[in-house]
Amino acid sequence: MNSNRILLKTLLQSTSRMNILRHTTDRKKRRKIIGAYIGLVCIYGMLMVYSILMCIGYGEAGMIDAVPMICALLISGMAFILTIFKTNGYLFNFKEYDMLMSLPFEARTVAGCKFLYMYIKSLPWYGSISVAMLIGYGIYAHPQIPVYPVWLILSLILPIIPMLIASFLGFLIARVSSGFRKTNIVQTVLTMVFVIFCFSLRYIIDVVFQNDQVEQTLESISAMTDQAGRIYLPAGWFAGAVTGFRIADMLLLIGGTILLFTIVFRIVGSAYRNINSALKSHAAARKYRMTGQKVRDVRNAIAFKEFKRLTGSTLYMTNGALGLVLAALLGILTLVIGFDRVVSIATQEAPFDHAILQPAIPLIVYFFIGMLATTACSPSLEGRNYWILQSLPLEPKTIY
């Protein structure tokens, strides 16, 4: 076996719930894993039902030909969003870094295998959409038999390019933040800036393309998807390969994916050790002096340690604090340009009295600050380090 297969197989086996379920004798752990599988099946089932209903809507409207492009855009969008949040923790700053890098593998091999590991773990999400939309497309379009295997094979390749783009953006964020003392804070800020940019991209596009010619081009949903396929080429290649059996589109999608994968991980591999070492190291003050340790209340000590652990997690801080940041930005924007103008931008100049929305301002504010309750996570990031607290001579109610 080559090094890539050995490393990837080991990563999958060591984290596989099914592998743990087969060998563990701990009943509590077995119940947790079974419960997790039931929950995932429910989520994937809901995603499939939603996708099929979407196809039914397009089919009844006579626009079933737009479904392959929509499927490609949905999978690509989901792949990009999932990856941008997983990059820190999967590719960079992961806990088994020291062990993996001590093995006789090149840095780019480790980075590439960690990317493939992330891809395989996300496949059920993409597969749920692909299979469901293929079923809906088959019901209304009645395609030839070869469409089905081509659709399924290419939909496995489709998410790799957006994942590579998201991974490279994550690499740039990690590269910039690794040069600062407070790497976690810088990484969190850069990630939030990027997410806010994604939120506002829809309005930026409206401003840039606000003219009669584009409005005529986007008169129908089919035209919008065609336009999207011309902008994001992999989606157009997928739709062309599926609906028209164009060999050139198939080769472009497969070849482009392989080429981009090679380029990205040559670049990432060249700085992989440096970035991870910087992210995992902690700066110390030059004028540090040893002083006596203060005795503090046990509740305050535990709370402070939990607080430091949470603020040290880019993913948690992005999820937990993004709503607060958006609420503050909306407040500043309202002060600068006015409430009526903000509503006009959000509703695209819809003709109604903006005063009727004023009583809803508290609800809008609560929507932002209530996006994720910061207490939703159990101690130490969803219980990953709960065993440390359990080993202390404390009552459970004191810990909580």
VOPAGU-2260 file (C-alpha; in pm, 1 decimal, decimal comma):
REM VOPAGU-2260
SITE   aa  ch    i         X         Y         Z
SITE  MET   A    0       0,0       0,0       0,0
SITE  ASN   A    1     123,5     352,6     -69,7
SITE  SER   A    2     158,8     609,8     207,6
SITE  ASN   A    3    -160,8     797,7     115,6
SITE  ARG   A    4    -378,7     488,2     149,3
SITE  ILE   A    5    -212,5     378,7     474,3
SITE  LEU   A    6    -256,1     718,3     637,1
SITE  LEU   A    7    -611,9     772,8     513,5
SITE  LYS   A    8    -722,3     423,4     619,8
SITE  THR   A    9    -573,5     474,0     966,3
SITE  LEU   A   10    -742,7     813,6    1007,9
SITE  LEU   A   11   -1080,6     668,7     911,1
SITE  GLN   A   12   -1047,7     360,6    1131,9
SITE  SER   A   13    -935,7     555,4    1436,7
SITE  THR   A   14   -1235,8     792,1    1423,5
SITE  SER   A   15   -1504,5     561,7    1283,1
SITE  ARG   A   16   -1816,6     537,1    1500,6
SITE  MET   A   17   -1894,2     202,5    1339,1
SITE  ASN   A   18   -1547,8      70,8    1428,2
SITE  ILE   A   19   -1598,4     179,9    1791,5
SITE  LEU   A   20   -1948,4      27,5    1794,6
SITE  ARG   A   21   -1811,4    -307,6    1673,6
SITE  HIS   A   22   -1541,4    -333,9    1938,3
SITE  THR   A   23   -1649,8    -137,3    2246,2
SITE  THR   A   24   -1808,4    -307,3    2548,5
SITE  ASP   A   25   -1916,2      21,3    2709,3
SITE  ARG   A   26   -2297,3      29,4    2694,7
SITE  LYS   A   27   -2313,0     404,3    2750,7
SITE  LYS   A   28   -2080,8     465,2    2457,4
SITE  ARG   A   29   -2279,9     224,0    2237,6
SITE  ARG   A   30   -2605,5     406,8    2318,8
SITE  LYS   A   31   -2447,2     741,7    2231,5
SITE  ILE   A   32   -2321,2     614,3    1896,2
SITE  ILE   A   33   -2655,2     454,1    1807,1
SITE  GLY   A   34   -2834,7     777,6    1904,1
SITE  ALA   A   35   -2593,2     977,4    1686,3
SITE  TYR   A   36   -2661,1     748,4    1388,1
SITE  ILE   A   37   -3037,9     781,7    1435,4
SITE  GLY   A   38   -3005,0    1161,5    1447,8
SITE  LEU   A   39   -2791,8    1170,7    1132,2
SITE  VAL   A   40   -3032,4     945,2     943,9
SITE  CYS   A   41   -3317,8    1181,8    1036,1
SITE  ILE   A   42   -3120,5    1485,6     915,1
SITE  TYR   A   43   -3018,3    1317,1     588,3
SITE  GLY   A   44   -3378,8    1204,0     539,3
SITE  MET   A   45   -3508,5    1559,6     586,2
SITE  LEU   A   46   -3249,5    1688,5     339,6
SITE  MET   A   47   -3354,4    1428,3      82,2
SITE  VAL   A   48   -3725,3    1506,3     125,2
SITE  TYR   A   49   -3655,4    1879,0      82,3
SITE  SER   A   50   -3451,5    1811,0    -233,9
SITE  ILE   A   51   -3719,7    1587,0    -385,0
SITE  LEU   A   52   -3991,3    1843,5    -309,2
SITE  MET   A   53   -3777,6    2107,9    -478,9
SITE  CYS   A   54   -3755,4    1888,8    -790,2
SITE  ILE   A   55   -4131,9    1835,6    -781,9
SITE  GLY   A   56   -4180,4    2213,0    -776,0
SITE  TYR   A   57   -3950,6    2263,8   -1074,0
SITE  GLY   A   58   -4109,6    1969,2   -1255,3
SITE  GLU   A   59   -4462,5    2101,0   -1210,3
SITE  ALA   A   60   -4346,1    2443,8   -1330,2
SITE  GLY   A   61   -4196,4    2288,5   -1644,8
SITE  MET   A   62   -3839,1    2378,7   -1550,5
SITE  ILE   A   63   -3698,4    2032,9   -1474,4
SITE  ASP   A   64   -3402,4    2098,3   -1708,7
SITE  ALA   A   65   -3266,1    2343,1   -1448,5
SITE  VAL   A   66   -3237,2    2071,3   -1180,9
SITE  PRO   A   67   -2886,5    1938,0   -1272,6
SITE  MET   A   68   -2742,4    2289,3   -1248,8
SITE  ILE   A   69   -2927,0    2357,6    -922,3
SITE  CYS   A   70   -2801,0    2026,0    -781,8
SITE  ALA   A   71   -2443,6    2120,6    -872,9
SITE  LEU   A   72   -2478,0    2465,4    -714,6
SITE  LEU   A   73   -2635,1    2328,0    -395,7
SITE  ILE   A   74   -2362,9    2064,5    -348,2
SITE  SER   A   75   -2088,7    2315,8    -427,8
SITE  GLY   A   76   -2231,8    2575,4    -189,7
SITE  MET   A   77   -2269,3    2324,7      92,4
SITE  ALA   A   78   -1916,5    2190,0      32,8
SITE  PHE   A   79   -1769,6    2539,5      47,1
SITE  ILE   A   80   -1954,0    2640,5     365,5
SITE  LEU   A   81   -1883,7    2314,3     552,6
SITE  THR   A   82   -1515,3    2323,8     458,6
SITE  ILE   A   83   -1451,3    2687,2     549,1
SITE  PHE   A   84   -1560,8    2607,6     905,5
SITE  LYS   A   85   -1381,9    2272,4     924,9
SITE  THR   A   86   -1042,7    2380,8     791,7
SITE  ASN   A   87    -924,7    2491,0    1136,1
SITE  GLY   A   88    -930,8    2162,0    1325,9
SITE  TYR   A   89    -911,1    1927,7    1026,1
SITE  LEU   A   90    -623,5    2068,7     820,0
SITE  PHE   A   91    -465,4    2301,2    1075,5
SITE  ASN   A   92    -421,4    2297,0    1451,4
SITE  PHE   A   93    -554,0    1941,1    1489,0
SITE  LYS   A   94    -480,3    1750,6    1807,8
SITE  GLU   A   95    -285,8    1455,5    1657,1
SITE  TYR   A   96     -49,9    1686,1    1464,5
SITE  ASP   A   97     265,5    1589,3    1660,0
SITE  MET   A   98     199,6    1218,3    1611,3
SITE  LEU   A   99     127,5    1244,1    1237,6
SITE  MET   A  100     419,4    1470,0    1157,4
SITE  SER   A  101     660,9    1233,5    1333,9
SITE  LEU   A  102     572,3     959,9    1083,1
SITE  PRO   A  103     775,7     918,7     761,3
SITE  PHE   A  104     534,0    1114,7     540,2
SITE  GLU   A  105     582,8    1438,4     350,3
SITE  ALA   A  106     394,6    1742,2     482,4
SITE  ARG   A  107     185,8    1768,2     164,5
SITE  THR   A  108      92,9    1397,1     198,8
SITE  VAL   A  109     -39,0    1457,0     550,8
SITE  ALA   A  110    -225,5    1771,3     437,4
SITE  GLY   A  111    -372,2    1591,1     134,3
SITE  CYS   A  112    -486,9    1294,0     343,4
SITE  LYS   A  113    -643,1    1521,1     603,4
SITE  PHE   A  114    -832,2    1693,6     319,6
SITE  LEU   A  115    -951,5    1358,7     179,2
SITE  TYR   A  116   -1052,3    1254,0     530,7
SITE  MET   A  117   -1261,2    1572,8     560,7
SITE  TYR   A  118   -1412,0    1501,7     216,2
SITE  ILE   A  119   -1509,5    1142,8     301,3
SITE  LYS   A  120   -1664,5    1247,5     633,6
SITE  SER   A  121   -1880,5    1503,5     447,9
SITE  LEU   A  122   -1989,1    1272,4     163,5
SITE  PRO   A  123   -2325,7    1172,0     321,2
SITE  TRP   A  124   -2436,3    1537,6     306,9
SITE  TYR   A  125   -2353,7    1569,8     -61,6
SITE  GLY   A  126   -2484,0    1222,0    -142,0
SITE  SER   A  127   -2822,6    1296,4      16,9
SITE  ILE   A  128   -2876,9    1594,4    -212,1
SITE  SER   A  129   -2740,5    1420,3    -522,2
SITE  VAL   A  130   -2943,9    1099,2    -489,7
SITE  ALA   A  131   -3265,2    1282,1    -397,6
SITE  MET   A  132   -3242,1    1529,6    -685,8
SITE  LEU   A  133   -3154,0    1247,5    -925,9
SITE  ILE   A  134   -3473,9    1070,3    -819,6
SITE  GLY   A  135   -3678,4    1386,9    -873,5
SITE  TYR   A  136   -3508,1    1454,1   -1207,1
SITE  GLY   A  137   -3572,3    1095,4   -1317,3
SITE  ILE   A  138   -3943,8    1117,6   -1236,6
SITE  TYR   A  139   -4003,5    1424,7   -1455,2
SITE  ALA   A  140   -3728,9    1420,8   -1720,1
SITE  HIS   A  141   -3721,3    1043,1   -1791,5
SITE  PRO   A  142   -3350,6    1052,1   -1888,4
SITE  GLN   A  143   -3158,9     770,1   -2054,8
SITE  ILE   A  144   -3016,1     496,8   -1830,5
SITE  PRO   A  145   -2650,3     616,7   -1860,1
SITE  VAL   A  146   -2748,8     949,5   -1701,1
SITE  TYR   A  147   -2786,7     781,1   -1361,5
SITE  PRO   A  148   -2429,1     642,0   -1320,3
SITE  VAL   A  149   -2275,6     954,9   -1479,4
SITE  TRP   A  150   -2471,8    1178,3   -1240,0
SITE  LEU   A  151   -2368,4     975,2    -932,9
SITE  ILE   A  152   -1999,7     948,7   -1031,0
SITE  LEU   A  153   -1960,6    1317,0   -1118,6
SITE  SER   A  154   -2148,1    1427,7    -806,0
SITE  LEU   A  155   -1874,0    1254,8    -604,3
SITE  ILE   A  156   -1613,9    1471,1    -779,9
SITE  LEU   A  157   -1822,0    1790,6    -779,3
SITE  PRO   A  158   -1765,8    1900,2    -414,1
SITE  ILE   A  159   -1385,8    1869,4    -431,5
SITE  ILE   A  160   -1322,6    2199,4    -617,2
SITE  PRO   A  161   -1525,2    2419,7    -374,9
SITE  MET   A  162   -1363,4    2231,2     -86,6
SITE  LEU   A  163   -1020,1    2306,4    -232,1
SITE  ILE   A  164   -1109,1    2675,9    -271,7
SITE  ALA   A  165   -1238,0    2689,3      88,0
SITE  SER   A  166    -929,2    2501,9     213,2
SITE  PHE   A  167    -699,5    2746,3      35,6
SITE  LEU   A  168    -886,6    3041,3     189,7
SITE  GLY   A  169    -854,0    2869,1     528,3
SITE  PHE   A  170    -482,9    2824,5     455,4
SITE  LEU   A  171    -448,5    3198,2     385,6
SITE  ILE   A  172    -635,8    3284,9     706,8
SITE  ALA   A  173    -413,4    3045,6     904,5
SITE  ARG   A  174    -102,7    3180,0     731,6
SITE  VAL   A  175    -186,8    3540,4     823,5
SITE  SER   A  176    -296,8    3462,6    1180,0
SITE  SER   A  177       9,9    3245,8    1251,9
SITE  GLY   A  178     227,5    3558,4    1239,4
SITE  PHE   A  179      55,7    3712,5    1544,0
SITE  ARG   A  180      89,2    3637,8    1914,3
SITE  LYS   A  181    -286,9    3595,0    1961,8
SITE  THR   A  182    -333,1    3352,8    1672,8
SITE  ASN   A  183    -679,8    3232,1    1782,7
SITE  ILE   A  184    -815,7    3586,9    1809,3
SITE  VAL   A  185    -676,3    3688,0    1469,5
SITE  GLN   A  186    -804,5    3366,0    1310,1
SITE  THR   A  187   -1150,2    3422,3    1461,2
SITE  VAL   A  188   -1163,6    3783,6    1340,3
SITE  LEU   A  189   -1053,7    3690,7     986,0
SITE  THR   A  190   -1310,5    3408,7     972,0
SITE  MET   A  191   -1587,4    3641,6    1091,0
SITE  VAL   A  192   -1490,6    3902,3     830,6
SITE  PHE   A  193   -1510,2    3636,4     559,5
SITE  VAL   A  194   -1849,6    3506,2     680,4
SITE  ILE   A  195   -1993,0    3860,9     695,0
SITE  PHE   A  196   -1862,9    3918,0     342,2
SITE  CYS   A  197   -2050,0    3603,3     230,5
SITE  PHE   A  198   -2368,2    3733,3     398,5
SITE  SER   A  199   -2338,7    4066,2     216,2
SITE  LEU   A  200   -2232,5    3918,3    -119,8
SITE  ARG   A  201   -2591,6    3894,5    -239,6
SITE  TYR   A  202   -2639,3    4272,2    -193,5
SITE  ILE   A  203   -2297,7    4349,1    -344,0
SITE  ILE   A  204   -2399,9    4156,4    -656,4
SITE  ASP   A  205   -2725,7    4354,0    -670,4
SITE  VAL   A  206   -2536,5    4683,3    -664,3
SITE  VAL   A  207   -2276,5    4574,2    -921,2
SITE  PHE   A  208   -2521,4    4426,5   -1170,8
SITE  GLN   A  209   -2815,9    4661,4   -1124,6
SITE  ASN   A  210   -2903,8    4746,0   -1484,3
SITE  ASP   A  211   -3177,8    4660,9   -1731,0
SITE  GLN   A  212   -2967,8    4418,2   -1934,2
SITE  VAL   A  213   -2895,7    4191,0   -1637,7
SITE  GLU   A  214   -3255,6    4211,0   -1519,6
SITE  GLN   A  215   -3368,1    4090,1   -1863,0
SITE  THR   A  216   -3110,5    3809,0   -1849,2
SITE  LEU   A  217   -3238,9    3699,6   -1507,5
SITE  GLU   A  218   -3609,6    3707,7   -1592,3
SITE  SER   A  219   -3652,9    3336,7   -1520,2
SITE  ILE   A  220   -3498,9    3085,5   -1281,6
SITE  SER   A  221   -3366,8    2881,3   -1572,6
SITE  ALA   A  222   -3180,6    3185,8   -1702,0
SITE  MET   A  223   -3037,8    3246,7   -1353,3
SITE  THR   A  224   -2902,7    2893,5   -1329,0
SITE  ASP   A  225   -2753,0    2916,6   -1677,4
SITE  GLN   A  226   -2584,7    3241,8   -1577,4
SITE  ALA   A  227   -2452,5    3076,8   -1260,7
SITE  GLY   A  228   -2314,8    2789,9   -1467,7
SITE  ARG   A  229   -2123,0    3034,2   -1685,7
SITE  ILE   A  230   -1977,4    3205,8   -1379,8
SITE  TYR   A  231   -1898,8    2891,2   -1178,5
SITE  LEU   A  232   -1764,0    2659,7   -1448,6
SITE  PRO   A  233   -1765,6    2324,1   -1257,5
SITE  ALA   A  234   -2145,5    2348,2   -1218,0
SITE  GLY   A  235   -2177,4    2410,9   -1593,0
SITE  TRP   A  236   -1947,9    2115,9   -1667,9
SITE  PHE   A  237   -2158,3    1888,9   -1445,6
SITE  ALA   A  238   -2485,9    1996,8   -1609,1
SITE  GLY   A  239   -2338,4    1962,0   -1960,2
SITE  ALA   A  240   -2197,8    1616,7   -1885,6
SITE  VAL   A  241   -2525,6    1492,6   -1736,3
SITE  THR   A  242   -2777,7    1639,5   -1979,9
SITE  GLY   A  243   -2574,1    1639,0   -2302,0
SITE  PHE   A  244   -2319,6    1357,7   -2238,6
SITE  ARG   A  245   -2044,4    1595,1   -2341,3
SITE  ILE   A  246   -1716,0    1409,3   -2293,2
SITE  ALA   A  247   -1524,6    1738,7   -2290,9
SITE  ASP   A  248   -1721,4    1858,1   -1985,5
SITE  MET   A  249   -1657,6    1528,9   -1805,0
SITE  LEU   A  250   -1284,2    1552,3   -1871,6
SITE  LEU   A  251   -1274,2    1918,8   -1772,7
SITE  LEU   A  252   -1443,9    1846,3   -1439,3
SITE  ILE   A  253   -1223,3    1546,5   -1356,4
SITE  GLY   A  254    -899,6    1692,1   -1493,7
SITE  GLY   A  255    -960,1    2035,2   -1339,2
SITE  THR   A  256   -1022,0    1875,6    -999,6
SITE  ILE   A  257    -699,9    1670,7   -1011,9
SITE  LEU   A  258    -494,3    1967,7   -1132,5
SITE  LEU   A  259    -633,2    2204,6    -867,2
SITE  PHE   A  260    -579,4    1943,1    -593,8
SITE  THR   A  261    -214,0    1904,2    -695,8
SITE  ILE   A  262    -152,1    2280,7    -709,6
SITE  VAL   A  263    -325,0    2361,5    -379,3
SITE  PHE   A  264    -143,7    2096,7    -177,3
SITE  ARG   A  265     193,6    2178,4    -326,9
SITE  ILE   A  266     142,0    2534,2    -199,1
SITE  VAL   A  267      -7,6    2424,4     134,3
SITE  GLY   A  268     259,4    2157,9     186,3
SITE  SER   A  269     541,0    2410,5     152,2
SITE  ALA   A  270     427,4    2602,4     463,2
SITE  TYR   A  271     230,0    2331,1     643,8
SITE  ARG   A  272     477,0    2264,3     926,4
SITE  ASN   A  273     543,9    2632,7     989,2
SITE  ILE   A  274     174,7    2725,0    1011,1
SITE  ASN   A  275      80,5    2438,7    1243,0
SITE  SER   A  276     382,5    2498,9    1466,6
SITE  ALA   A  277     293,4    2869,0    1495,5
SITE  LEU   A  278     -75,5    2793,6    1566,1
SITE  LYS   A  279      10,2    2536,6    1834,7
SITE  SER   A  280     277,7    2743,8    2008,2
SITE  HIS   A  281     205,0    3005,2    2272,6
SITE  ALA   A  282     396,0    3330,9    2308,6
SITE  ALA   A  283     541,8    3417,3    2649,5
SITE  ALA   A  284     607,8    3764,5    2786,7
SITE  ARG   A  285     975,3    3855,3    2804,1
SITE  LYS   A  286     937,1    4025,0    3142,2
SITE  TYR   A  287     752,6    3739,0    3308,9
SITE  ARG   A  288     808,8    3709,6    3685,9
SITE  MET   A  289     707,5    3416,0    3904,5
SITE  THR   A  290     473,3    3535,1    4180,6
SITE  GLY   A  291     263,8    3369,2    4447,0
SITE  GLN   A  292     -49,6    3192,9    4330,1
SITE  LYS   A  293    -377,4    3343,8    4450,2
SITE  VAL   A  294    -650,7    3132,0    4602,7
SITE  ARG   A  295    -979,5    3178,1    4417,5
SITE  ASP   A  296   -1331,3    3047,3    4451,8
SITE  VAL   A  297   -1363,3    2706,5    4282,1
SITE  ARG   A  298   -1662,6    2816,7    4073,8
SITE  ASN   A  299   -1476,8    3121,4    3943,3
SITE  ALA   A  300   -1170,3    2909,9    3864,1
SITE  ILE   A  301   -1372,5    2655,7    3663,1
SITE  ALA   A  302   -1571,1    2928,8    3487,5
SITE  PHE   A  303   -1253,2    3114,4    3387,5
SITE  LYS   A  304   -1092,6    2795,0    3254,2
SITE  GLU   A  305   -1405,4    2717,8    3050,0
SITE  PHE   A  306   -1408,8    3074,5    2921,5
SITE  LYS   A  307   -1045,8    3048,8    2806,1
SITE  ARG   A  308   -1115,6    2716,0    2637,2
SITE  LEU   A  309   -1415,8    2856,4    2449,6
SITE  THR   A  310   -1242,4    3177,5    2341,6
SITE  GLY   A  311    -951,8    2964,3    2218,9
SITE  SER   A  312   -1181,8    2786,6    1969,7
SITE  THR   A  313   -1224,5    2968,9    1637,5
SITE  LEU   A  314   -1528,8    2759,1    1542,7
SITE  TYR   A  315   -1707,8    2820,6    1872,5
SITE  MET   A  316   -1637,3    3194,2    1874,4
SITE  THR   A  317   -1746,5    3232,5    1511,7
SITE  ASN   A  318   -2076,6    3056,0    1583,4
SITE  GLY   A  319   -2134,1    3207,0    1927,0
SITE  ALA   A  320   -2034,4    3568,0    1862,7
SITE  LEU   A  321   -2119,8    3626,5    1496,0
SITE  GLY   A  322   -2479,3    3721,7    1576,4
SITE  LEU   A  323   -2360,7    3984,3    1826,1
SITE  VAL   A  324   -2120,3    4128,5    1568,6
SITE  LEU   A  325   -2395,9    4140,9    1303,9
SITE  ALA   A  326   -2633,3    4309,4    1551,0
SITE  ALA   A  327   -2372,8    4578,4    1625,7
SITE  LEU   A  328   -2300,9    4629,1    1252,8
SITE  LEU   A  329   -2672,0    4659,7    1177,4
SITE  GLY   A  330   -2709,0    4916,5    1455,6
SITE  ILE   A  331   -2418,4    5124,4    1323,2
SITE  LEU   A  332   -2550,7    5095,4     967,1
SITE  THR   A  333   -2894,4    5212,4    1083,4
SITE  LEU   A  334   -2741,4    5516,5    1255,4
SITE  VAL   A  335   -2535,8    5607,0     947,4
SITE  ILE   A  336   -2784,0    5561,3     661,2
SITE  GLY   A  337   -3116,9    5540,7     846,0
SITE  PHE   A  338   -3368,9    5268,7     926,0
SITE  ASP   A  339   -3578,7    5324,8     613,1
SITE  ARG   A  340   -3275,9    5284,6     384,1
SITE  VAL   A  341   -3168,7    4961,9     556,9
SITE  VAL   A  342   -3518,7    4816,5     510,8
SITE  SER   A  343   -3523,1    4925,7     144,6
SITE  ILE   A  344   -3193,3    4748,5      76,6
SITE  ALA   A  345   -3305,7    4431,5     256,5
SITE  THR   A  346   -3643,4    4420,4      76,8
SITE  GLN   A  347   -3514,5    4544,2    -262,3
SITE  GLU   A  348   -3728,8    4858,6    -257,9
SITE  ALA   A  349   -4052,4    4668,4    -188,5
SITE  PRO   A  350   -4348,3    4913,5    -189,5
SITE  PHE   A  351   -4478,3    4922,0     168,2
SITE  ASP   A  352   -4474,0    5151,9     470,1
SITE  HIS   A  353   -4148,3    5091,1     658,8
SITE  ALA   A  354   -4305,2    5215,7     982,2
SITE  ILE   A  355   -4488,8    4885,8    1020,3
SITE  LEU   A  356   -4153,0    4715,9    1083,2
SITE  GLN   A  357   -4053,1    4944,0    1371,0
SITE  PRO   A  358   -4239,9    4737,9    1636,6
SITE  ALA   A  359   -4040,4    4435,8    1513,0
SITE  ILE   A  360   -3700,2    4591,9    1589,6
SITE  PRO   A  361   -3665,6    4403,5    1923,5
SITE  LEU   A  362   -3743,6    4078,1    1738,5
SITE  ILE   A  363   -3479,1    4159,0    1474,3
SITE  VAL   A  364   -3220,9    4231,0    1744,6
SITE  TYR   A  365   -3310,6    3909,5    1928,1
SITE  PHE   A  366   -3282,4    3715,8    1601,1
SITE  PHE   A  367   -2916,5    3818,1    1581,3
SITE  ILE   A  368   -2822,0    3769,9    1946,0
SITE  GLY   A  369   -3022,0    3447,5    1966,8
SITE  MET   A  370   -2858,4    3279,2    1664,8
SITE  LEU   A  371   -2670,4    3052,6    1903,7
SITE  ALA   A  372   -2699,6    3060,9    2279,9
SITE  THR   A  373   -2343,9    3065,7    2413,3
SITE  THR   A  374   -2457,6    2822,6    2685,5
SITE  ALA   A  375   -2570,6    2564,6    2428,5
SITE  CYS   A  376   -2240,1    2377,1    2449,0
SITE  SER   A  377   -2186,0    2148,3    2745,6
SITE  PRO   A  378   -1867,9    2203,2    2952,2
SITE  SER   A  379   -1539,3    2209,4    2761,6
SITE  LEU   A  380   -1671,1    2230,9    2405,4
SITE  GLU   A  381   -1953,0    1978,5    2392,8
SITE  GLY   A  382   -1800,5    1746,0    2650,5
SITE  ARG   A  383   -1473,6    1668,3    2473,0
SITE  ASN   A  384   -1279,5    1746,4    2791,7
SITE  TYR   A  385   -1560,2    1678,4    3039,4
SITE  TRP   A  386   -1363,7    1388,1    3188,5
SITE  ILE   A  387   -1114,5    1640,0    3331,6
SITE  LEU   A  388   -1391,7    1809,8    3528,5
SITE  GLN   A  389   -1536,0    1474,6    3632,7
SITE  SER   A  390   -1200,8    1372,1    3780,1
SITE  LEU   A  391   -1205,4    1670,2    4019,7
SITE  PRO   A  392   -1341,8    1623,8    4375,9
SITE  LEU   A  393   -1647,6    1837,7    4302,0
SITE  GLU   A  394   -2022,8    1787,0    4302,4
SITE  PRO   A  395   -2183,5    1785,8    3953,8
SITE  LYS   A  396   -2403,0    2084,7    4049,2
SITE  THR   A  397   -2088,5    2283,3    4140,8
SITE  ILE   A  398   -1939,7    2211,1    3797,9
SITE  TYR   A  399   -2255,0    2315,2    3616,4
